[in-house]
Structures are given as C-alpha cells and as structure tokens.
Amino acid sequence: MAVRTVRTVRITSGRQDPATVERLLRSLPQWFGIESAIESYVGDAATMPTYLAHADDAVGAVGVVLVARHYPTAAEIHLMAVAPEYHRRGVGRAVLAAVEADLAADGVRFLQVKTLGPSRPDADYDRTRAFYTAVGFTPLEELADLWPGNPCLIMVKSLPG
C-alpha cells in the first residue's frame, strides 16, 4: 500500500454519487464484502445526503459519508468509506468534521454510527472502532439480532449545540 501525504482535503456535499460509493466500497472488501450490502449502499447513495472527500493528490473522491436523519436532533453516519491508500491520512477525520459541523448547525445534537461489535473478533473492525473512539464516539450498546449473524455496536456522539 502506497503511503501518501495529504496536504489538503476538500469536502463537497449536495450531490449524490452512487458510482463513487460503489468504487470505494469495492476497494474495501475487508469491510464491505457482502454483495447485497454493497448494492444496498449504492442504492442509498442515490437518495441520501452525501459528503465526498477529495485529496489534493487524487483524481476523484477518496472518501464518502452518507447521512441518515432520524429526528430533527438526531442523525446517523449511514456509511463511511475511505479508499485504503488514504487510511490514516486525515481524510476520514476531515469528512466527518464537515458532516458534524453541518449537522450541528442544523440543530442535530446526537450522532450515531453502527459497526461490527467487539464480540466478533476482527482486526479491521478493531481499527474502525478505534477510529470512531478517537473522534469522540462512545459505545452505547451491542445488539445481537439487528444484523443476522453479526453483532452490531451502536456508538454515539454528542454534537455541540
């Protein structure tokens, strides 16, 4: 995996981009290896609020976040994906900061994300949970039956209000 230094990350929103979502998900089979899930996320990308991260040294987006708004004061990171060669380069933090700023400005006080729970050992998802913890999310509850065969960890974060 090439190490790239990202000097600037530009975030765009307001335009759905299912093709980019599919490209990014297919580059991350450790996290997105279930074909029906990829297809579902690509379908969601046609309608959900979308944030794209563009690195200074890349053609095309290198990261994406889809946002689900559940209540006026509560939202969810429905999908977050960053191209593997841009992991640990600040792209995820940058796109998440933009999402959080927009949501907070619109009155959202609580943000959640769902990921594979720790009761299913997985080194890649250990990194995912570590990322979300590092950016201020707290584990709330692990559900055994939300995703058949996979424990779901709900993590939450309070946004400034």
Secondary structure, 3 states (H helix, E strand, C coil): CCCCCCCCEEEEECCCCHHHHHHHHHCCCCCCCCHHHHHHHHHHCCCCCEEEEEECCCCCCCEEEEEEEEECCEEEEEEEEECHHHCCCCHHHHHHHHHHHHHHHCCCCEEEEEEECCCCCCHHHHHHHHHHHHCCCEEEEEEEEEECCEEEEEEEEECCC
